Amino acid sequence: PGECGRMEQGTTTEEGGGDEVGWQRFLASLEVECAAEGVATDKQKRLACEYLQNDKRFTVAKKDYNRQFAPLYYHRLHRLRPWAEKAAQVKWKKESLLSVEHIIELKNTVEDCLVTGTLCKDMLLLPNLLRDYSTERAINSITWKTAYTSDEDTLSLEDDTGRVKLTLPPEKKAMLHSLVTGIIVTVRGKMNEDLNVFEMHDICFPGMALQPDVTISCPTDSLVAIISGIQIGHPSYNPLPSQMFADFVTGLLGTPQSQAIARHIVHVIVAGSSIHYPEDHGNALFGPTAKDVPMQVIRQNLEELDAFLTQLCSSVPVDVMSGEHDPSNFSLPQQPINSCVLSQAKRLSTLRLVTNPHECSIGGRIVVGTSGQTVDNVERLIHCESRLDVLQQTLQWRHLAPTAPDTLGCYPFDNDDPFIMDQVPHIYFCANQPEFATRLVRGDDGQVVRLVLVPEFASSRTAVLINLTTLDVHPLTFACAD
């Protein structure tokens, strides 16, 4: 790229990024591999892996919004209750505790006991149109905050028989700021003397699901590249970094070593927010609408995205997820982008337009990810040191989008909750995040999960490479002069 741009291979650690030792081992193996083959890098063939798409449960074939969300919560409680109760039995196995089946039965119990239900958190700082209208008789513009939890929040537990208010002892008051509405929990405690409040002493989550035994069928050191938040059309958008990424993946950029790395990329995931939706249209309450945005602007952005994807798909299989700013529905699960807006790329069989959330199997490795809304939403409702903590906590909650439909829009499913995690993936990513980070999580039953926060490419110019063999992660930054 000369003076106008360069590709940087970031140095990372286990917690903050990836495994630098593993990356150096991979680079050393490339040198041996190229020397053994004795062929020019431009004549080497790209590695290939078996691929299986598992997005069926996120596909909404027939849309019907004339429904309530109660069935969704019912199915969530029905499916996760056994796991929460089992986890509670393991946690307090040395103590003989009464297990109350239904909340309505608590009024007949005064001893220390366990009860399971859906947690509800009433947050005073959270915008509430009905509350504002009832007090001021007017709907004012919403002032959005970065955090909504406070010491004034209250908890309650609910099932299909009733609801009970929960209180926490002073020494465990901090627990209040780590919980959200919608998670299934088993709580330990007892009713107060008036039998109208449950004094909670401790809490237990369903815990991490089991991880299926799989056979890794991909070639050694096969890589998956993930890029998110390209934001084509953003006022500060620079097309050079994204073009450098496409050139790198297709083997047209960099040194022979870089081209050898590209040869090992067996799959690319474009994880949402590929185009920018203008923010200076619409109104303060409902935001921009389609009629407020000039169609010419949308068309130009989509044409540039089409050209970008066409180059990638001509060389490697690509999954394109819907995201917050993409031409798809607002509520989760977001349906695939319509192929009619990608007139050139849709002709290639290597293009797959997929849902958000997205689940697939690449070379035997189970990959699950979202375009970012799930973690973004939870992060605003709790106190956390790292978004990785939020991502890891969703594994303990066994749910991809625990705050849906309370504070995160989702479709009103009436016969299931597709966001429940019945199995733990090997790679679990969340895209469009402020910065790159990763963590390797090990469960009590032998589960090994690689958590990855994929940064927004428009601001960080960083994509992520994941080794399917070792689960090592490495960021690649495509720097250029603005």
N, C-alpha and C positions, 0 to 999 in steps of 0.2 A: 503493500500500500504506500510505501514511500513516506513523505512528510505528512500526508493528509490523514493517516490512520495507522494503527498498529494493534496486534492481538496480544493480550497479556494473559499469562497463566498464573492465577492467583495462588499464593501460599496460604494454606488453611490448616486448621486444627480439628480434632475430633468433635469438640463441642461447637466451635464457632463456624467451622466450614466442613472439611472432609478429612481424608487421611493423606497427608503429604507423602508419607513413606510409601503408601500404596501407589500413589501417582508416579513417584520416581521409579518404582519397580515396574510399572506399566510402560513408562518411557524406555527403560532399559530393555524390556522384552521386545519393544518395537524395533530397536536397533538390531537385535539378534534375529528377529523375524525377517526384516528386510535383507539382511546380509545372507540369510539362509536361502531366501527365494531367489536372490540374484536378479531381480527384475526391476525395471524403472517403476517409480511410484505411480506414474500416470497410467500404467497398464495393469495395476493391481485391481482385483475385484472387491467390491464391498461385501462385508460379511452379511449373512442373513439369519434371521431367527423366526421361529414359529410364532404366530400372533393369533390371539383369540380375543374378540371384543365381548365384554360382559356388561353392556349398558342397558339391557332389555328392561330391567326394573325401573330405570329412570325415564323410560320413554312413555309419554302420555299420548296414547293413540286417539282417544276421544275425550275432548275437553268439556267438562261440565262444572261450571262455577256456582251452580245453584245448590250448594252444599254447605254444611257447617264443618268446623274443624274438630268437633268432638270425636268422630270416629277415628281420626288420625291419632289423637292422644290415647284413645281406648286401645288401639292396636299396639301402640308403643308400650303402654303399660302391660298389656297382656303378654307380649313377647319378651320383654326385659325383666318382668317380675321374677320369674324363676331364677335368673342369673343373679339378680340383686340379693334374693333370699339365700341362694347358695353361697355367695361371697360373704354374706353376714354370718352364716353358720361357720364358715372357715375362720373368720376374723375373731369371733367370740365363742369358739368351740369349747373352751375351758370353762365357760360359764353356762349355767342352766337358765336360759331366758325364755319367757313366754313369747310366742309368736302370734300376733293378732292378725287375722286374715283380712279383715275389712276395717276401715277407719271408723265406721259407725259403731263398731263394737268396743271402741276405746272408752266409751262412757261407762262401761261396766268393769273397767280395769283401773286399778290404782297402783299396781306393782310395776317394777321395771320390766319393760317389754320391747319387742321389735315390731315395727309396722312398715309396710312398703307402699309407696305411691308416687305420684308425679309431683315434683317440687314446683312451687309457685313463689316468685319473688316480686313483691310490690315495691317499685322503685319510684320515689317521689320526684327525682330529677328527670325521669324519662318523660318526653313530651306526650301529653294526653289531650287530644282534641275535645273529647266529651267533658273532661274535668274542667278544662279552660272555659268551655262554653257555658257550663253550668254555673261557674263562679263569675264570669265577666260578660256573659251573654254576647260573646263575640269570638271569632276565630282569628287569632293573631298569627303572624308569620312565625314559624318555628325557628328557634335559635338552637342550632345543633352544637353539641358538646363533644369533646373527645372521650369523656368518661361520665357515666351516669350513676355509678354506685356510690352510696353514702352510708353513714352510720344510722340513718333514719329508715333504711330499708327494712321490710318485714318479710318473714317466710311463712309459708303454709304448705300443707301436704294434702293431696287430693287423690281420690280414686272414684270409682263409679258409684260409691255409696255416700260420699260426703267429703267434707273438707275440715281440717283442723289447723288452728294457728300454732306455729312453732316458736319457741323461745330458746335462746342460747345462753349458757352461763357466761359471765364476764370474761373468764380466761380463754374462752373460745369464740369471742366476738369477731375475731379476724376471719373466721370461717365464712362469715356472711359475705365477704367480698370475693369469694372464690366460687360462688354458686350462681346458677342462672335458672330461669324458668324453663321447664320442659324436660329436665333430666329425671330419670327414674332412680330412686334411692330407697334404701332401707335405713330407717333412723332408729336409734336406741334412746329410750327415755321413759318418762311416765307422765300421766296426767296430773295437773295441779289439783289442789284441794277443791276448787270449784268445778272441776271436770270440764273446763272450756278451753284450756291451753295445754299443749303437749310440751313438756320441758325436755328438750332434746339435749342429750349428753354427747352423742357421737353419730357419725353418718358412714354409710357404706355404699359404694357404687357397684354396678354390675361387673366391672373389671374387664380386662382385656380378653377378647374372644380368642378361640384357639386358631392356630395357623395350620392350614392343611399341609400334609406331606407332599411335596412335589419333586419332580426330577428336573433339574436344571438342564435344559436341552439346547442352550445357546453356545456358540463357539466361545472359547476362552477370551476374556476381556472384551466382550461385546458391550457397547455403550449405548445409552439412551440420552438424547439431548432434549432438554426442556427449556423453552423460552416463553415468556409471558409479558403482557403489557407493552407491546410494540407501539401502540398508540399512534398509528398512521393518521395524520391530519391535525395532530396537536400543534398549537402555536410554536412550541419549541422543538418540534419533531425534526430530527436530522436523518435523512434516509441512508447515510453512509454506514452507520453501525449495523443496521439490519441487513444491508447489502453485503457487508463484510461477513456477517454470520452465514448468510446463504452461500456466499462464495467459499467459506471455510468448509461447510458441510458437504458441498458438492466437489470439494477437492481442488478448487481454483485459486485458493489463497494460502500463502504461507510457505514455510520451508518444507522440504521432503518429510521431515518429522511430523509437521502439522498435517500434511496430506495422508500420512500413515495413520494418524489419529482419526481423521475423517473417515478412513476406510473401515474403522471399527464401529462407527455409528450405524446401528441397525434400525433405529427408529427415532423420529422427532415428534415431540408433542408441543404444539402451539397452544398454550394454556390460557386463552381468554384475553379480552380487552385488546384485540389486534388493531382496532380502529378507534379513533377518538370521537366522542360525541360532544359537539359544541356545548359549552356551559353558559354562554351568555345569551341564551334564549329561554323563553318560557317565563314562569313566575316563581316566586320564592317558596310557595307552598307545595306545588306539584312538580316543579322542575320543568325541563325542556320536554316538548312533545314533538312528534314527527313532523307536524305541519309547521313548526317554528324553525326548522332547520332547512336551509336551501338544499334541494335535491341534487343540485350540481355538486355541492360539497360532499355529500354522501357518496355520490357516484364516483367522484375522483378518488376518494379514500378507498372504496371497494375495488376499483380498478388497480390501484397500486398494491393492495393486498393480494389480489388475484395474480399479479405478475410475480410477487414474492413467493407465493405458494406454488406457482407453476414451476419456478426454478427448483425449489426444494423437492417437489414431487417427481420431477424428472430424474431424480437421483436416489431418493430414499423414501420409504413409507412415512406418511405424515398424518397424525391425528390433530384435528383442529377443534378445540373446545370453544363453546360459547362463553362469553364473559359479560361483565357488567355493562360495557359500552358497545357491545356487538349487536348486530341486527337480529335479535332473538327476543323471546319473552322475558319479562322481568323476574317472575317468581321462579324459585327452584322446584324441581330440576329444570334448568334451562335446556330447551330443545336445540337440536343441531341447527346451525346456520343453514338457511335454504341454499341449495346448490345453484339456483338460478342467478345468484349474485356473483358467482365465481365462474364465469363463462369459459375460461381457459383451463383452470386447474381441475374443474369437475370432469374433464375428459380423460384424466389420468386415473388409472385404477389404484394408484398408491395414495390417493387422497381419501381420507375418512373424516366426515363431519360428525362429531360426537357430542354427547350431552355434557352438561356440567351439573353435578359431579360426573366423573368419568372413571370407569374401571375396565382394565384389560389385563391380559396375560401376555408377556413378552419373553420368549425363551423359557417358559415355566415360572417366571417371576410374576407375582400378582402386583399390579400397579394401580393405586387408587389416588385420585387427586381432585381438587376443586380449583376454581378460578379465583378464590380468595374471599368471597363474601362471607363464608361460614366463620372463619377465624377473625376477620375484620369485625363482624358483628359481636361475637363473644368478647373480644378484646375491649370493646367499649363498655361492657357491662360488668367487668370484674377488675380487680387489681392483679397484675401479673408483671413479672420481671422480664419475661421474654415471650414472644409469640410462639416459640417452640413449646413452651409450657402449655399454652392453649391447645396446640395441635396434639401434644401427648395426652392431655386430659381428655380429649374426645375419644381416645382409645379406651380410657377407663370408663367413660360414659357409654361406650359402644354405640356412638351415634355421630354421624357426619355433620349434622346440622341441628344441634339440640335446641337452639333458640327459635327454630321454625315451628309453628307459624307465629309465635308471639311477637318477636321483633325482627324477624327475617321472613320475607314473603315466600310462600311455597304453595303448591297446588293442593287443594283440599281432597286428598285421597280418602276414599271411604272403605277400602278393603285391606289396606296394608300401610306400612310406613317404610318406604324404600330406602330411607337414610340409615336404618339400623345396620350395624356392622356385624354380620353373622360370622365373618372370618377376618383375621388380621392380615393385611397385605404385607408384602416384603418391602415395598416402596410406597410411602404415603407422603404426598406433597401438597403444598398449598401455594398457589401462584399469586402474582401481583402484590408482593409484599415489599415493605420499605427497604429491606436489606436481605442479603443472602445469609442463611444459617442452616445448620444441620445437626442431627443428633442420632446416635444409634441406641435404640431402646431394646432391652431384653426383658421378656416376660417370665413369670414364675413357671410357666409350662413349656419353656424352651422357645417361645416366640422371639424372633429377631426382626425388628422393623427399622428401616432407615427413614427418618423424618427429614424433610427438605422444605425450606422456605425458598421459593423461587422469586428472585427480585423482579420488580418492574423494569423491563428492558429500556424503556424510554428515558428513565432517570439514571439507572445504574449501568446500562449497556453491558449487562452481564447475563450470560446464559449458564446453564448447569449441565454437566456431564455426569451420568451415573453408571458405574460399572456393574453389569448384571451378574458377573461372576463373584465379585468380592463385596458388592454394595458400597464400595468407595465412591465418594462424591468429590467433584472438582469444578470450581467456577472458571469460566472463560470470559474475560472482559475485552470488548472491542472498542478501543479508545481511538478518538480522532479529534482533530482541532475543530472547534465550533466556528 
